[in-house]
Amino acid sequence: MRGLFLALATLLAFASASPAEETALGPPGPRGDVSVSTLRPTGAANAATLADAAVLNGINALFHVPVASVVAGLDVAAPMRQAVAAARAAGRPLIIPSVAGGACFRIGSSLDIARVEIVGAGGCVTTSAPTDLFVTTDTLAKVHDLTILHDGPAGRVFALNHDAHEIYRNRITARNGANPDPVIEFTASNVHIHDNSITNLRPGALTWRQIRNDPARISINNQVIRNSMGGTGSGGWIGDSGTAARPEGTLVAFNESVLTGGPFLTLSSVMSARVFGNMMDQNDARGALRFEPGGYGGYGIDGVLVSGNYISAVGGKAKAPAIQNQAGRNGAVAGGVRFIGNDIAFGTMGASLVPGITASFVGNYMHGHAAGHCVQFSDAALLGTVDLGPADQCPGKNHLLITGHPLAGATRSTRLGTYATATGGGYLSIAHGLAAIPTKFKLGASAYGAGAAAISGVSVFVVSVDPTNVVVAVTPTGIRSQGNIVVTLESEL
C-alpha cells in the first residue's frame, strides 16, 4: 500500500508540473544578449536562474523567435534553429525565457543542438509532432533547467548521437500513450543524464535507452544518476543494435523510480555496469531488474555490480520476482553479476533465474515475498553457476526452490541425528532440509549428553541420499554400555 501511495503521489506531482514562474519580457539586448533589463523576473524563484544567465551573457531565444508566435502557439522550429545556430557561432549559451501566460516554445521538427548549451530561464519547449525534439549530429550538447513536454505520437525528447552530452535539472514529460519510443536515447560515450524529473506516460515505452549502433564510435563511460522517474512507462535499457559491439562502463546510480510499465533496468549487452543506490519500486510482471543477454557477435553481459539498491517488483498489474533473467540469444550469457547489500522486497520472491547466468549473492536482505522461498531456480544446473551465499539473507523463509524438486530449502545445512546403540540397526536417517539432493557431506559423531553410550569409538559414512533424507551408516566399537550417539551431518548442494 505504501508503494501504491508513493506511485500516485509521484505521478501526480510530475503530471501537474507546469512551467516556472512567468518573467516579464523587455526588448532583447544587443545581439540578443540576456541581461537584467532583458529578462525581469516576476518572482524570487527565477531570480537566481536569471542572474546566472546574465553572468553567462547568453543569447536570448526571443531575439530570433517572435514572442507573438510563441503566445499564439505557432510552430517556431525555424526561428529556433536560427537561435541555436547563433548561439553555436558565438560560443554562448542559448537562453529560453518564460513568456507571459506560460506559453511554451512549440517545435514542429527536430532541433540539432550539437555544440550548444541551452539554459531554461523559466521557459518551456513543447511538441505534439511525431518527431525527435532535440537531436545531435556532433558532440557537446548541454541542456539544463528547462521544462519540456513531448505530446507527439512518435519521437524521442532527446536523440543523442556522438559524445560528451549533458542533460540535467530538466523537467521532462512524455505523455502520448501511443508513442512507443524512448524518452531519452544516447548512443556514444561520456553522456551524463542527471538530476532530471522525468514523467513517462507512454505505457511500456522506455524512459531511457543506451544503444550502441555505430561500429566507428564506442559507447563507454556513460552515467544515468540522481533522476526522479515516474509514470506508466518502463525504465532503462542498455545494449546494442546488433550492428556494433556492446557498450562498456555504464553507471546507473541514486535514481528514484516509480514506473509501473516495466523493469527499472534491463541489461542486454554490456561490459562492466555499476548499479548503485537506486530506489526501484513498482515495475511490472517482468520484475525490477532484468537480464536478457544477446548482443552483436553473441556477446552478452559481463561484470555487473548491483549494490545498495532497494529492489521491489510490487506493481498494480502483477506480483513478480524482483530479479529475473531469460535465456540468452546466440549463446550469449550474463556473467560476473554480483548482488551485494541490497534490500530486495515484496513481489513473489527475490529472484527467479534460468540457466545462462553466473552470479553471487552476499549480504542482501530479502523479505516480504508472497512465496515461501526467496529464490527459485528453473534447473538444478544453476547450482554450479549461482552462489546464493548464506541463508540469513532470507530470514524466516526457505532460501531456494528448484523447479521439479518437491521441497524448498537451503543450499547448505547442518543437522543432528540421534542413534541408539541398542535399537539403531546400524543406520540413521537425517532430513537434510536442502532444495535438492545434496552432493557434499561432512560427518561427525560422539557419545555425549543424557543417556550417552559408553563406547571406545564410532565410524559413520553416507550410504544413500534422496530429495529429503540422508541415510548414514553408524558403527560403534567397544560398547561398554548401551546408549545414544549424536551424529552431526553437514550437507551442501
Steps between C-alpha positions, in 0.01 A plus 500: 500500500787735581644439153163574335459830687857593407432418135184714492662790682802496272290472186272787603796717591663437164186521287392830655835663431469832325754749368679705760384847600438744220756761417412841362683552173683811402645551153798279414836653574770550236554180300228336707698524824329395820528772759312621803319749278418231245346249743328641806398223742156536655580260786792418725509142369628623166742758632797269551451330164477828313792649685706199400383543141605864505844404627526244222418776249282261305295562189128551556295269276242778464750704303430252218157361592203743487333502839160535329559167325581334831188641666288393201632143524648506150780271385821694567746227395650710218583810708615276786749341261628849425535565873687172552731578208571847638587361843723237344681755285550736794602225740244626751202335674152527352251618762136384488304753708145471627228676306196683636208262545730199535517437124760248388725513195321255266736301280367304202825342378833395647758745636866407464657622825855371451766730647240721667406558862128563550395655830141511618433830674140427590415401143355185351517315168227273364411293196197300392664393173618141431864606518812484711517834680872551575757314288877516467714451191820588685635519855457723805131573540386624839139562608402594854230664712244473221138380510427268206177336384484243218141421407559351155400148386863416417846636571745542785558806715877454469666297222867541587762375256874567535684565827505724805144620556351610831128513577417616852251672732226488238132422554405263219151366427413252224128437506370361171405142586527388137867600472724189524834683488744552789481839667881534498744306283879523477743299292861605560728592793525733799131586503369609839126497574454627853274678748198508269134449587353275231133409466452221248133448417570280198386158630783252468730737308853544632592808701859478379704277272874465447549327166828475315417508129814625324807273468716810455412644843525323833240548773686526830501687832139615493303595812132504595493636855272673752194516275142478625284290268130423520204404286364209298811446290793265545847584631840475330662261252868443416613310193590523132318509168645172372735686265762624751670356806349543844530810723747516790531658842150639566412642842133495610486650848279671757192518279149488646249316287129433533435372147218248464548407133811284515830425673710776652793369295543236230849392396550345157869547420757687705849454638529644849191668638460642850152524650523681834260649753186508285140483621321259262134488599180374331608370152293220342495121458846507339652606830714795605838386368517280191781325310433416133846421354539515125699753303719540196729203435338292775632725775281540804547643848830494690590655833194657663514626859158552658541651846310703758172512307138466605362244252127429499266355239168588658275669244138557415507241221663199663721371771821363359856403593706814552805369308456292185697377202422326175699262283752681283483539124771357275678342794533823699503480880500729801826451687666645807182648650541589868211593730643659815314668785165556329155524660293265281139530606146383426383351171473125463865441595840663491631333184387250238784372281544274198829359362726752331611712795802491732434693818561531872292636790668647808356703787157559347172518693207323330163544665126546458468251215170326424668163440641285777849530355726786392662362183387254234715313248339350191775239481740340747784585258490853646652359818829496310481864384311692771632529856208601720722554802383471861136415570473792746435722195153341499381513863187309591463322164662222303790631299448313172250302297617307195227428247414129508635447851225423751618736773656841538800521727852623551813449292698376800400379846624349824269244662529271804369145533488266801597134460407249774762227520253242631230545234656698214558206268815660357333785308371851570281716271542880530286759315746730321256789434657598168340617176641204304690177558828592669832392355745610769506367857699530818427262789590481865379293796544494874338349806394773739201640683229321694495129434831506313647167401831389643711411195860506391431635149251540216512493119243693288457532124224585249339201332211665310329832438161606362314832458426524873735272699856381537549145630815456708660171606601511867743241637597541867795302635590391850150537646522488877142608558209571267384858440485783246749627242446847350585522129574840340423524127611798289342488153545727200358508149 
